[in-house]
Amino acid sequence: MLNWIITFFLLAVVAAILGFGGLAGTFAEIAKFLAVVFIVLFVASLIYNLVSGRNIRPPG
């Protein structure tokens, strides 16, 4: 999901440089929305792991 946020942010910057203001705003809004979704899912994941008492171990 972070890859999508970075992609839309970069598209917004390129569109702004090229003078496409409306398109740049749209890409920026999409990036903001995805960032909020990412943060909400991340916090929910942390809370779930704290409540369930499970330890996440990396494979290996």
NORGIVEN-V982477 format. One record per residue. N is the residue number from 1. PSI is psi in whole degrees, 0 to 359 (* if undefined). NEAR is the number of other ideal C-beta (glycine too) atoms within 12 Angstrom. Layout:
N_PSI_NEAR ; N_PSI_NEAR
//
This chain:
1_325_19 ; 2_328_16 ; 3_319_12 ; 4_320_19 ; 5_313_23 ; 6_319_18 ; 7_311_17 ; 8_327_28 ; 9_314_24 ; 10_321_19 ; 11_322_24 ; 12_318_27 ; 13_315_19 ; 14_317_17 ; 15_322_22 ; 16_320_19 ; 17_321_13 ; 18_355_14 ; 19_11_10 ; 20_80_17 ; 21_315_14 ; 22_318_14 ; 23_321_20 ; 24_319_23 ; 25_320_18 ; 26_314_18 ; 27_321_28 ; 28_320_25 ; 29_319_18 ; 30_316_24 ; 31_319_28 ; 32_315_19 ; 33_314_19 ; 34_325_24 ; 35_318_21 ; 36_316_16 ; 37_316_18 ; 38_314_21 ; 39_318_17 ; 40_314_15 ; 41_323_16 ; 42_314_16 ; 43_318_14 ; 44_321_14 ; 45_317_17 ; 46_315_15 ; 47_317_12 ; 48_316_14 ; 49_326_15 ; 50_319_13 ; 51_318_10 ; 52_340_11 ; 53_14_8 ; 54_144_11 ; 55_132_8 ; 56_122_12 ; 57_135_7 ; 58_148_5 ; 59_145_4 ; 60_*_3
//
